[in-house]
Every structure is written in structure tokens, then in C-alpha cells.
Amino acid sequence: MTKKKDETVLRLRVWLDQKDNTYIGIGSTLLLKYVEELGSLRQAAAALGMSYRRAWGKLKNAEERIGRPLVEKTKGKGQKFNLSPFGKEIMENFLHFYLDVEDYATKRASELLGMDVQKSGEFYRDDTE
């Protein structure tokens, strides 16, 4: 999607805190989404433009904060991963929540500010299908 010079674009970062620590946010959610799609943490990291080490740390920190495993190794496949049932559920639910917030914020900003505000195009509805 090519942006026009004068186009107004909504940039939105949403996360949930628990006890003053991030519980889940869009960064962890996207990492899970790419792990699910690609079956590989290394490929997910590359798709998000981060190092494998950073992705591994982000995943382990998220699991520690949440207190449940989000991924499980695929048996007999070396370094391949699947989302755990809970990892898949939280990824899908948070992504739906984020997209709902983005829809509302875009419409409301357009109404209140009297301008045509566009979504950034970072995430799309078909991400959840």
C-alpha cells in the first residue's frame, strides 16, 4: 500500500498489563502468528526483522509472564514449532481484539478530527482467517 504525502494514518500500539508488566501485546501476538504460519521461530523472527535470539527471548518472556506454554516443539522435526492450544487461542483472541480497537479508533478519529484517517495497513482482517 503506497501512502500519499498528505494521507493521515493511524498508528496504534495496544498491550495488556498485569501487575505493572506486559501480559500480551501486538509484538508477541505477531510472533506467535508467524510461528504458526511458518512453523519455525527462526523464520518468524526473520519475517519480523528481528534476530533469532531476540525472538527466542520475547517468546520465553511472554510464556513466563503468562505462566503457560505458548509453543511446543513439533516431534521429529528438529527446531520446528507449533502453537500450543492456549498459544493459538490467545493469539487469535488478541489479534481480533486489536483489529476491533483499530477499526473503532480509525472511525472515531475521522469523526472527531474531521479528516479521513486511514489504518496503517500493518494488520488486516484476513490475518485472523
Number of C-alpha atoms within 10 A of each C-alpha: 6 5 10 8 6 6 11 15 15 15 13 14 9 14 14 12 11 10 6 7 9 14 18 20 18 17 16 19 23 20 21 25 21 19 22 20 13 16 20 19 24 20 18 23 20 14 15 13 10 13 15 15 12 11 21 15 12 15 21 15 15 20 18 13 14 14 10 12 16 22 22 13 15 14 10 7 9 9 12 18 19 21 21 16 13 13 21 17 13 16 25 18 13 20 22 15 13 20 16 12 13 21 13 12 17 19 14 13 15 16 12 8 9 9 11 13 18 18 17 16 11 8 14 12 10 6 12 13 6
